[in-house]
Amino acid sequence: MAGSVAMSRTAPPAPATSATTEPAVVRWLLIAVAIGFLVSFLIVPLITVFAQGLAKGVAAWLAAVTEPVAFAAIRLTLLVAAIAVPLNVVFGVAAAWAITKFRFPGRNILTTLIDLPFAVSPVISGMIFVLLFGAQSTFGPWLADHGIKVVFAVPGIVLATVFVTFPFVARELIPLMQEQGSDDEEAALVLGAGAWQTFFRVTLPNIRWGLLYGVILCNARAMGEFGAVSVVSGHIRGLTNTVPLHVEILYNEYNFAAAFAVASLLALLALVTLAAKSLVEWKYRH
Amino acid sequence: MGIELRNITKAFGAFKALDDVSLNVADGELLALLGPSGSGKTTLLRIIAGLEAADTGTILLRGEQITMRRLRERRVGFVFQHYALFRHMTVFENIAFGLRVRPRRVRPSKAEIRDRVMGLLKLVQMEWLAERYPAQLSGGQRQRVALARALALEPDVLLLDEPFGALDAKVRRELRRWLRRLHDDLHMTSVFVTHDQEEALDLADRIAVLNTGRIEQTGTPEEVYNHPVSPFVYNFLGNVNLFHGRVHKGLARIGDFSLEAPQHADAHDSPAVGYVRPHDIEIERCASAGASIEVIVQHVSAVGPLVRLDLKRIDTGETIEAELSRDRHRELALTGGEHVFIRPRNLQVFVQDYSI
């Protein structure tokens, strides 16, 4: 049937407003407040770090970053992360595996304990190790006799970092593995796979994105940890200073440009972490 | 003898899932474990597979004791309710999994694995989907991949846990037919769990009806449907109408009529219930001699292959469900509000110490 509907030449219909949205004024006001908050508390500080770090020019920035003591701090930070993150991957996967695939007495206590490093102040986390392995502790004399230095040395820093970053991998994996259940593992076992075969061929691939996410967060925290490491390290220049500690030293010496220059490395790490996190999330959804 | 289960008991804490269950599955038979949720049927299946360990009892497979055997050595194929396909592997890799994880000594070569997997894909009619991932398949296709994966190792026994539970009705019926044909070809001893009595009656050679951890009855679909030994089995396998009455020394009086009930020869004026299937309710327009109960037609549902009638008894006010063929319904031409007379055929009497 041709020409059955007459096209109206009047003004386009007014946009429909949903019954559940606020009036435009309120919406824009709320958005402005949220953006204002974000900008002042997150974006401005981030920009300041880079701006101040480059205040004396790129050459000065490079000099501050490659200076021997700073370089030693960067090396130490990388070393600590390289030890702490793999350790926490092993601990985290093992803890998540035990908690989600099995029922045993004390399971709830273990789940709560995993969150302990989050609840405890980082300074206390550091103090724990000083009290455990320091000169006045029970282990102190034994360690001194065997020439092992834990507190005010690299091992102490590693221990404190491992403690503080422990929950990240486990907390990421527990809900994920709980949601996935044990069906896949049971299927693999009935098909004749051994325990390790099941773990590497079935469980690990199923949790890989959650694991990667946990590793990224764990790494970011391991590199940026200040409080716990500060208590344990002894601040020996060139030996037991990580990047955050070095930034503090530079700042206390009123060497602001250099402090911000080194701090900008950490800010850069933060941005890279966020980018990696978004990439993993995006991949996981597909 | 295919599978023998003797005196299996299993408790989860205070909950008794299985209570002294004994069952024989003949070699090459397709047996259904039928029962409501919580009856223990899945637990029993998992115990046969080795995924759970029974508290007491023994399991024999082809005469061999396998109660203590590890999963790896049991040679059972298991199909999970939600398929449990490995999501990061293709269909081909999923089916090949069991062959690839074999210890090096007994592992077949790559070519052999390929042949075996393609053969299985052909069997389940999915050769063209070999490189797809599980997420790209429909429910019915996933189920067939799960089945092929279970069959890859040529197991002695095939176990299926509510295999069609997660599928929609039409796909379910097609796959049922397909599974029956597959079983007829392979003749593998198979046990499947279901809560759908239509599925069990349609598919199985024999059915074991479970209720709260015990087997109520085992038998062919005909035996279990036509000669149920308890009200539970009667009620579970189809719709039921109840007629209350009394039984005394082998004679049951239900309403206006009496019938012989030799199995209750020693009953002493005990309350009894007569069970009748909807399609065994005969409807007449006039009362016939002796056994006729007056009812009023409440609702006529003429959709589908059978016509369903809701009738209300004049004497007790109870509702009776009746089923008629379309021809019979056309003969009678009943409408709502009419008074008619019914006669129950094939009444099965149970003494009333059960409650449904």
Interface residues (C-beta under 8 A of the other chain):
Chain A: D183 D184 E186 A187 A188 L189 V190 L191 G192 A193 G194 Q197 R201 V202 P205 N206
Chain B: A49 G50 L51 L71 R72 R74 V76 G77 F78 F80 H82 A84 L85 F86 R87 H88 F97 G98 V101 R102 R149 A150 A152 L153
